[in-house]
């Protein structure tokens, strides 16, 4: 194994946590929660073997530029703000480019793919979820408008998914709820002593929601699941 591969292997398991914590420190808000879109971005860097150091340098560079602005119209609410800076730092570390002015990054999702994703999810919803399906159709029809602010679109999809989950939960019977909890307990038992209460609570919530949606044959709406 080369030195670079060894460094990568050592960083692999901590990659997500290190990026999250570094972004929170740079932003100055430890309680900031990453969106599904942010996690997808981190996963894309990890899968592309972008060095952790390049990600951290890019985050620092992006915030340094943001803080140097005389007028700050809004707080940085997405890791996507740092994407171009991270790419630049990765290229510098790889020796492929020298520091230079950043170029505008292209949209992460082609417009047609985004529209198709929304329409596909609307079509996948069974009877009883007509309101959610109609909302997805509206978003698909207005996709050009929403593609310019994916953070806002993700927030809309999160709201729709939360409403869909709440509706699905009312359709669960007692036995189904018991089985989901029992399976969750079985899978979490080896890890309970190694995780904080907050981590466990988040994992339990995500697991139960995923299990509920799978049983009800409902699609995930977040852009995190767009392929």
N, C-alpha and C positions, 0 to 999 in steps of 0.2 A: 504494500500500500504506500503510495506517495505521501509526502508531507502534506500536500494540499488535501488529499483524500482523508488523512488522519484528522486534520483540523475540521474538515466537513463532518466526519462521523461524530466527533466530539460535540459539535454544535447542533447536530440534528435534533436531538430530543428537547433541547432548550430553545430552539430557534423561535418558535412562536412566542414563548414567554419573554425572551430577551427583547424581541422587537416591540412587543406590547408595552413592556415596562420602560423601554427607552423612549418610545413615543409619548408615553404619559409624563415622563420626566421633562422631555423637551417642551411639551405643551403646558406643563406646570399644574396638571390636574390628575392626581393619582386615582381618582374615582371614575375617570373617563372610561366608558365601555366601548370596545370595538364593535363595529357593525359587521354583519355577515360579509359585506363587500370588502371590508378591511381584511378579514380573515382569508378571503379568497385571494387577495393581493399578496398577503404574506405567503400563502401556499404556493402561489405562482413563482415567487422569488426562491422559495426553498426547493421547489421541483426543478428550477433552472440553475440551481447551485450558485445563486448569488451569495457571495461571502457575507456572513453576518456583519463583519466590520464595514463592508460597503453600505449595507442597509443603515447602520447606525450613523455613518458619516453623512449619508444622504439626508437622513432625518435632521441632523444638526444643521446641514447646509441650507435646507429648505426653511427651517425655522429662523435661522440667522437672517436670511433674505426677507422673511416675513416681518421680523422685528425691526428691520431697517427701514420699513416703509413709514412714511410720515402719516399716512392715513390708513388705518386698519378698519375696513368696513365690517368685518365679521371674524369670529374666532375660527381657527382651523379645527374642523369637526370630522375630518376623514384622513386616513393615512394616504389616500390617493393624492393628497396635496404634495406629498414627498416623492411620488413615483418617478418623476423625471430626474430629480436629484440623485435618487438611488441608482437609477440606470447609469447616469453619468459617472458616479463614483465606482460602480462595478467595472465600467469600461476603462477608467483610469487605472484601477488596480490590476486589470488584465493587460494593461499596456497597449490597448488598442487605440486610445485617443488621449489627447492632452486636454487639460481644462479649457473649456470654451463656453460661449454663451449657450444657454439651454434653448432647445427648440420645443415648440408646442407639441404635446403628445397627442396621438390619435385617440379616438374614442375606444374604450376597451371592448365594446360590443358593436358589431355591424348593425346598422339600423334594421335591416330585414330580419336578422337573427333575433333581435330584441322583440320586434313585432310578432314574429312567429312563436316565440317563447310565451308571450302573454296570451296569444290566441290559443295555443296548445293547452295551456293550463285552464283556460276558460272552458274549453271543450271537454276536458277531462273531469270536470266537476259533475257529480251525480245529482239526481233530483233532490231538491231541498236546499240547494246552495245557489239558487238563481240570482240572488242579489250580488253575491261575490262574483259570479260569472259575468254579470252585466258590468260590474265595475272593471273587471279585467278587459272586457271588450272595449270599454271607453278608453282605458289607458293605451290599448293597442292602436286605437284610432287616432290618438293624440301622441303617438310615439315620438314624432319629430320634436315636439315641444319638450317631452319628458327626457329625451336622450341628452339634452344639454345640462341636465342636473340629475345625475344618477343617484346622488345621495337622497334627494327629495323623493325620487321614484322608489328607492328602496324603503324609505319610511312609509310610503303609501302601501307598498306590498306587505310590509310588516304588520300594519294595522289590519289589512284584509286577512292575513294569515291568522292573526290573533282572534279575529271574529269567527273565522272558519273553525279554529280549534275549539273555541268556546261552544259553538253550535254542535260540533262532533261530540264533545264531552257530555252534553245533555242527552245524547242518544246512546251512551254507554250504559250497560246494565251492571249490576253489582258484581257478577261473576267475572265479567271482562275486566273491570277495574282491579279486582283481586288478583287475577292472573298477571296483569301488567306489573303490579307492585311486587308480586312474588318473583317474577323473572328479573326485575330490576334489583331486588335484594340479592338474588343469587349472583348476578354479574358484578355487583359492586362490593360484595363481601371481602374479596382479597385486597381491595384498595382503600377501604374506609379509614384505616389507620395511617395512611400515607397522604391523605388529602385534607385540606382545611374544610371547615363547615361550609364556607361560601362556595368552594369548589364543588363540594358534594351536592349542595342545593342546586347549583346551576346544572350540573351533570344530570341529576335526577329529573329536573324540569325538562331538559332537552330530550332525555331518553323517553319519558312518558309521552311527550308531545309527538315525538317521532313514531313511537309505537302506536299511538292513537291514530295518527294519520295513515299509517300503513294498513291498519285493520279496517279503517273506513275507506281505503282506496282513494285518498285525497292527495293531490299533488303538493309539493312544496312550492311556495310562491316567490321566495326570496331570490334575488339575482345570484346569490351564492351557489344556487343549484343549476344555474344556466350553463349548459355545455355546448 
